[in-house]
C-alpha cells in the first residue's frame, strides 16, 4: 500500500457518526470534553459506572492498518477515586471487535501502574509485554504506538517504554478507545501508514525439515559410559531421512535404565523472531547428525549433516557427575541464530507429575512455548517428572556454572540474555528445552565465527526436588556460604533496627509529618507508606512490643510499642491516613477509627503478647474478621487457628482442621498470576507448618514440606565465584517512582546526607544474589530482588522438623550477611552501601528505596530468625514461648518475650536481649541470652565455616557479680556433654565450632531483676476494662485499659469516630474533678496515663455541643 494517514475524531464516536460505534458502556457517560469538566474542544471523556464498568468506542475500518503503521494521540487519565482491584484505559488497534484486537493498555492494579500490550483473540487475552510505568494522572500524555517491521513499540511523551516482536498479526482494520473501571479523556487519533506489513509472510528461509515418519531401520553406533550415566548412539532411518540419536541411561539397582530418547536439535534463524514462540517466528533448521565419533570411553562427537546456513557439532561428555554437552555453531552468513535442544522426548501434560522452569512453572503448571530468559530462571533448570514403571523419573537440562557470568542479570534486559528455557516442545507437549543464546542481541552472529555453549543433562529415578537438591549440592556447591558482614552480628543487627525504629523527628509531628530516618508519624501512630501520600502502613502488630519485652526498654514501649497497639485497636485499615481527602491506593475511606485493620491472625497474638493486660484485644480479635484484598489473602484455616490459640475453644480447632484438610486436598492451580506476590505462587506452607506445631498431626507437616519445597525452587540459585569485585560496577540505579508517581513530595521526607553509593571492594559472595527471592515477578523485572524474606525463620524450623539441611541452607543464605540495619526494599544492582549499619541514617534513599513501614517487618524477621537459629541448632534444648503474628502478604513472624522458656534443662528462663548485655569480640558469633534470677544463660552461634574464638563478657551493670570471684559456668558445645568452668570478672573464653552452637550457663549470680519479667496483675472483671460503644449520640466511641508490661501503670485509650473537633473529659477521683483535652486535628483519640492500677477512670466525650454518657474503666484486682 502507499503511505497515507487518517485523523479520527472521537467526538464523532460519542455521536456514533462517521462509522463509529459503541461496543460497551450503554449506561456509561461519554461526553465531549468541553462539556465534561473543562477539557478542550475536540476531545471526549469516558467515565465508567458501577452499572457499566466498561465503556468502549470503535472507529471505522482504515486502510492504513493493513500494513505497518504508527498511531499518535493524547490521553489524560483521571486519578482513581475509589479503591478498585484494577482499572484500565485502552487504545484498541487492528480491532475486529472488543474480543479480537490489540490493546495498548494503561492500567492501575492495586495502586501499581502498568503499561501492557495485550493481544486478544476471540476473547482470550495474551500479554505481549507488561511493565511497571510511573505515569502521571490528570495531565495530557502524548502517546505514540507503532507496529513496524514486526515490532510493537509504545512511547509516552517521547520516551519509548515497551517494545516487543509481533509477527502473527491480527488483521482487523479498526482503531478504538475505552475505559474499564476508570475515567479518561481522549484527543484526536492520527493513524499513519508506513509500508507493507512485515512478519505476516513465512520466514525468509525455508529451513530444514526434521527427520520424521515411521522408523525404517536402526543401527548401533557405540556408547560412552561414566559412573552414573551411559549414553548410547544409534543411527535411525525414517521416511524422510537418516540421523544419529542419543539415548540417555542412568544407573539404578536394576542396572542401566533408559531415561529417555528422542531428543532433537534445531537451529532457528531469522531477523523476525519472537521469544514468545521462537518456532512460529523463525526458520527451523532441524539437525540431522551424519555420524558419531566415539573419542574415548567418556566422550563422543556428533557432526551435523551439511547445511547451507551453518556447520554444527556437539560433544557428549560423561566424565563428570552429570553429562555435559558442548555445542559449536559456525554460521556461513551473518544473521541471527539460536540453537534449541529438546531433551528426552515430549510427553502429554496429562502424563506429567511435576515440572520446574522458572517461578511460574512448578507443580503441574506449564505455560506456553515462551523462551524464559536466564534472569527469570530462579534456578537455570528445565525439569520434568513423570512416572516410569511405577516409579518417579525426573529428566531435564541445566546450565553448568562456567556458563553463568557473574553479572547482575536483571540489568541485562530481556534482549540481552545468554540463554532461555522452556517446557513446551513445538508440538505443545511437555519437554525440557534449552535455547542458546536467547533470541535478541546475542543471537546476532558473524559468518565464520564459531559460537560455543555448554549445557548439562540430568536424569534420575527419583522425585524432581531430589534432582534439584542434587544439582545444587554437586554442580553448584550450594551451602551456607554467607557470613555476617561489616562488623555486625545478627544480634547487633536486631539492636540496630530497634534503635532506628525508636528514632523520630526533631520537630513536633503531632499534626504534620516531619521527616526522620525511621519515618515515624506520631499523629498517625505508624511508619509512613511512601506509595500513598500522607499515609502510614502497618507490617507488624506486636513486633515492637516483643522488642520492648526482650530489651526492657521502657521508652520503646511508650514511644512505639503502645502507640502501635493503639493503632491496631482503632484503625479501619492497615494502610491508613489521619487526613480526609487523602487515599490509600485510591480508597478515600481509610481514615476512620473505632475499627480494627486486621482480625484474629494479627490481633490474637497481640492479645497473647500482653498476657491479658488488654482484655479489649481479646474481644476485638474474636469479633472482627479480615477483609481480603490484593495484599491480604489468608489460607482458609488461618483465622480459626488464631482464634483457637487465643480462646482454646475446641470447636474452633475442629473447624480449623476441617478447612485445612480441604485445603491440602484441593487441586493445584493451573497457573499463577505474575502480578501476584511470590508467596501466593504456592499453597501457604507457613500456615500448614503452624497447624502441625499446634496439633502434631504429620499430615500438615507433610503438606507444608511439599509446598515449601516448591517455594524453595523460586529462590534464586547461582554459583558463587571466588575473588573480589569493586561495586557498584554499573552506573547507580535511581528509583524515580516516588516523584514520578506523585506518592510523596521528596522534600517532605528525611534529607539523607549521602548522595552517592561510594565504591567498595568486597568478596564476590557478599553481593551474590544466590539465596535471594523477589516480591512478584512483574516487580522483579522492574526492581530486582527483595530484601525482606520473612519466610526464612519458618523454613529454618521446617528444616529442623524434616531433617532437610538444604532448606536450612536456603534460609541461612536469605538472611545472613544481607543487611546490618534496615537495607531498603530492592537489591537493584551489585552494591554494598545498603549493607552498612549507618545506611538508613545516611542514605541515599533512591537506590534500594527506603520503605519506612517495612523496617518494623525487618526487625520482626530478624528477631524470629535469630531465635529460630538458636532453637534449631540446640536441637530444641533452647525454646522460648512465642506467638504467630500474621499481617499481610509475607509479613508474618513468631514474636517472643512475654513468657519464660527452657534453656538446656533449666526452666523459668526469660529471654533477655538488651544491647550490651553480652559481648563476644567476634562479629561472626550471634548471641541470645536469658535469665532466671540467679542464673544467666547465653547461647552463641557462629555464621562462619571455621571454628571461632570468643571472649564472652557480661555487662556488670546488668548482671550483678562480685569482682574477682569465680562463678561456676556450665558450657555445652554442639549439644554434647556439659563441661564445667569458671567465669571471673564477668568474662570467660570459649569456642564455637563452624556453623555450631555453644551454650553457657552462669550460676549463682544476681539477683537479676527485670521489670517486665513478671506475671501480669489479675483482674476479676476484665469486661470493665473496656467499653466499645458504636451507638453514642456522636457516633462510635471506644475506651480501653492498656496495662504496661511492667505492671507500673495503665493507659486509658479513648477514641471517637466523629469528624468534628472533640473533647475528652476524664476523672480519676470518681467524678469529683475532671480534666479535659481537645483535639484540633483528626483522629479524635486520647491516651491518659494512670499510675495507680487500682484507680478507675471515668470519661465522656463531647463534640458539636453533644456529650456521651460517662463511662468508667477499671482494672479490678
Number of C-alpha atoms within 10 A of each C-alpha: 13 11 13 13 17 14 13 21 19 27 22 17 25 19 14 15 13 12 11 23 18 18 16 18 22 15 15 19 16 24 20 24 20 14 13 17 10 9 17 14 12 15 21 26 28 29 24 24 18 9 10 16 17 24 27 25 25 26 24 17 17 17 17 25 26 20 22 23 23 20 23 20 20 19 27 20 24 17 15 20 14 15 18 18 14 16 23 23 30 23 26 26 26 23 25 21 21 20 14 21 28 28 26 24 21 21 25 24 16 17 19 16 20 19 22 23 25 20 24 19 17 11 12 10 15 12 12 19 17 18 16 21 20 17 20 17 17 14 14 17 20 16 20 19 22 21 26 22 21 21 18 22 18 23 17 18 12 11 11 13 15 20 18 21 21 25 24 14 17 20 16 18 20 22 27 29 25 30 29 23 22 26 24 23 28 27 25 17 21 16 23 21 25 21 17 18 20 18 22 17 10 12 19 13 13 12 20 18 15 18 19 13 11 10 14 11 11 15 11 12 16 15 20 20 19 19 13 18 28 23 25 19 22 19 19 17 19 15 12 12 15 22 20 23 25 23 18 26 21 22 18 12 6 6 9 14 16 17 20 18 17 13 18 20 22 22 24 24 28 21 20 21 28 23 23 18 16 24 20 17 25 26 25 24 22 20 25 25 21 14 19 22 13 18 13 11 15 20 21 22 18 22 20 20 15 13 16 10 20 18 17 23 17 21 19 24 24 23 17 13 16 22 25 22 18 16 21 17 21 19 22 17 14 13 15 22 30 28 28 26 20 25 27 25 16 23 17 11 17 10 12 19 18 23 27 31 28 24 25 21 23 24 22 19 19 22 18 14 23 17 22 23 26 24 25 23 22 23 24 27 27 27 30 29 26 23 16 12 7 7 11 17 21 27 27 27 26 23 23 21 19 12 12 15 12 15 13 18 20 21 18 13 13 21 15 20 24 24 27 25 30 27 29 23 20 16 11 15 19 26 29 28 31 29 24 24 24 27 31 21 14 17 25 16 20 16 13 14 13 16 18 14 19 19 20 21 23 26 27 22 21 16 19 27 20 14 21 18 16 17 20 18 13 11 18 15 15 22 15 21 19 22 24 23 20 14 13 23 24 30 22 19 24 25 23 20 24 22 14 21 25 18 16 19 17 9 11 13 16 13 15 14 21 19 20 23 22 26 27 25 24 21 19 28 26 25 24 28 24 24 20 23 18 25 27 27 23 25 25 28 31 31 27 26 27 24 26 26 31 23 21 22 15 17 11 21 22 15 16 22 24 22 21 25 24 22 23 28 25 24 24 20 23 23 23 31 32 22 18 15 11 20 23 26 22 18 18 17 17 24 25 23 28 22 21 24 24 27 22 31 28 24 31 30 27 29 24 21 24 22 17 19 24 24 24 23 27 20 17 22 25 20 12 15 15 16 12 11 12 14 14 16 17 20 17 16 22 22 22 22 26 29 24 20 20 21 13 12 12 11 10 19 21 14 14 21 18 13 17 22 14 12 18 19 10 10 8 13 12 12 15 18 13 16 16 17 19 22 18 19 22 21 22 23 28 24 22 26 25 20 25 18 14 12 13 12 12 13 16 23 22 17 20 24 23 16 20 25 20 23 22 20 22 28 23 23 23 22 20 19 14 9 9 13 17 14 21 19 14 11 9 17 15 13 17 14 18 18 14 15 18 18 16 19 14 14 9 13 17 18 16 15 11 13 11 13 18 12 13 15 12 15 14 17 19 22 21 21 26 22 23 24 24 25 23 22 21 19 20 21 19 17 25 27 25 19 22 29 20 24 22 25 27 25 29 25 20 24 21 19 15 12 11 14 15 20 22 23 20 25 28 24 22 25 25 21 22 27 27 27 29 34 28 27 23 23 25 22 25 20 25 25 23 27 22 19 22 16 22 24 19 18 25 22 25 17 24 26 23 24 20 25 23 23 27 25 27 28 27 30 26 28 27 23 27 22 24 24 22 24 20 20 20 24 15 16 17 22 21 23 15 20 21 21 23 28 26 20 19 23 22 25 30 23 28 26 26 27 19 22 21 18 27 19 10 14 12 16 25 29 29 24 23 19 18 14 19 21 18 20 12 16 22 25 28 25 25 23 23 24 28 24 19 15 20 23 24 23 24 24 26 25 27 20 15 12 14 20 16 19 13 20 19 21 16 14 9 15 20 17 21 14 10 10 12 15 19 16 22 17 22 19 20 18 17 10 8 15 11 11 16 17 21 16 15 22 18 17 13 18 18 23 19 14 19 23 25 23 27 25 22 20 18 15 18 17 14 15 15 17 14 23 23 15 12 17 16 12 16 9 12 19 16 19 24 25 17 17 13 15 10 15 13 21 16 17 24 24 26 27 29 26 27 21 26 18 17 13 15 26 20 23 20 25 25 31 22 19 17 17 16 27 21 23 19 23 18 18 12 13 15 7 10 14 11 12 14 16 14 12 16 23 26 25 25 18 19 14 16 18 13 13 19 13 17 20 23 19 22 19 25 19 20 11 7 12 17 16 11 12 17 20 21 23 27 17 11
